[in-house]
Amino acid sequence: MAYVDGFVVPVATKNLKQYRKMAVLGGKLWKKHGALDYKECVGDDLHPGFGLPFPKGIRAKPNETVFFSFIVYRSKADRVAVNKRVMKDPSMEIFMKKMPFDVKRMLCGGFKVLVDPFN
């Protein structure tokens, strides 16, 4: 069964261009090393009127945009192998220099897929 890494990050409006550049590189890098899918989604309807809105949950400031991102792998074991290859890739130096968001406020985790209507 597939496995997913999920992330929610607040990105300052002034850093959106840098974040997009990093996200495009990330997508290429993770897919090059075996990820099945890589998505970076920018917040659009973040106050739906029910539940805890993403901006409140992540303590987004008025000048920040919330991103929800995910990477799909074949399995949890595949995730471990893909991430090892990604971390060894020389392109990762770009990621490690300076993140265009506050890493301390990033929400992240690994998830087992419970329902996948496409498989």
C-alpha positions in Angstrom: 0.0 0.0 0.0 1.2 3.5 -0.8 2.8 5.8 1.8 2.6 9.6 2.0 4.8 12.3 3.5 2.6 15.4 4.3 3.7 18.9 5.1 2.0 22.2 6.0 4.2 25.4 5.9 3.5 29.1 6.2 5.5 31.1 3.6 6.0 34.8 3.8 4.5 36.5 0.7 7.9 38.1 -0.1 9.4 34.5 -0.3 6.8 33.0 -2.7 9.1 33.1 -5.7 11.9 31.4 -3.8 9.5 28.8 -2.4 8.2 28.0 -5.8 11.7 27.6 -7.2 12.6 25.3 -4.3 9.3 23.3 -4.8 10.0 22.8 -8.5 13.5 21.5 -7.7 12.0 19.3 -4.9 9.5 17.7 -7.3 12.2 16.9 -9.8 14.6 15.5 -7.2 12.1 13.3 -5.3 10.6 11.9 -8.6 14.1 11.3 -10.0 14.9 9.1 -6.9 11.6 7.1 -7.1 8.7 9.1 -5.5 5.5 8.3 -7.4 4.0 11.8 -7.0 5.0 15.2 -5.5 2.5 18.1 -5.0 2.9 21.6 -3.7 -0.5 23.2 -3.1 -1.0 26.9 -2.2 -3.9 27.8 0.1 -7.0 29.1 -1.6 -10.1 28.5 0.5 -8.6 28.4 4.0 -11.6 29.6 6.0 -14.3 27.1 5.0 -16.5 27.8 8.1 -15.9 24.5 9.9 -13.0 22.8 11.6 -9.8 24.5 12.5 -8.5 26.5 9.6 -5.0 25.8 8.4 -3.8 29.5 9.0 -4.9 29.3 12.7 -3.5 25.8 13.2 -0.1 26.8 11.9 -0.2 30.3 13.4 0.1 32.0 10.0 0.7 35.7 10.0 -1.2 38.1 7.8 1.7 38.3 5.4 2.0 34.5 5.0 0.5 32.0 2.6 -0.1 28.4 3.7 1.1 25.5 1.6 0.0 21.9 1.9 2.4 19.5 0.2 2.8 15.8 -0.1 5.0 13.1 -1.6 3.7 9.7 -2.5 5.8 6.5 -2.3 5.1 2.8 -3.1 5.5 1.9 0.5 7.0 3.1 3.8 10.2 1.0 3.0 10.3 2.7 -0.4 10.0 6.1 1.3 13.0 5.4 3.4 15.1 4.3 0.4 13.9 7.3 -1.7 14.7 9.8 1.0 18.2 8.3 1.5 18.9 8.7 -2.2 17.5 12.3 -2.1 19.7 13.2 0.9 22.8 12.0 -0.9 22.0 13.9 -4.1 24.3 17.0 -4.6 21.2 19.1 -5.5 20.2 18.9 -1.8 22.7 21.6 -1.0 20.3 24.1 -2.5 17.7 23.0 0.0 20.0 23.2 2.9 21.4 26.7 2.3 18.3 28.7 3.4 14.7 27.7 3.5 12.2 30.3 2.3 10.0 29.6 5.3 10.2 29.1 9.1 11.2 25.4 9.4 10.3 25.5 13.1 6.7 26.1 12.2 6.5 23.4 9.5 4.0 20.5 10.2 5.1 17.2 8.8 4.6 13.5 9.1 4.3 10.1 7.4 1.0 8.6 6.6 -0.3 5.1 5.7 -2.8 5.3 2.9 -6.2 4.0 4.2 -8.3 4.5 1.1 -7.2 4.9 -2.5 -10.1 4.8 -5.0 -7.7 4.8 -7.9 -6.1 1.5 -7.0 
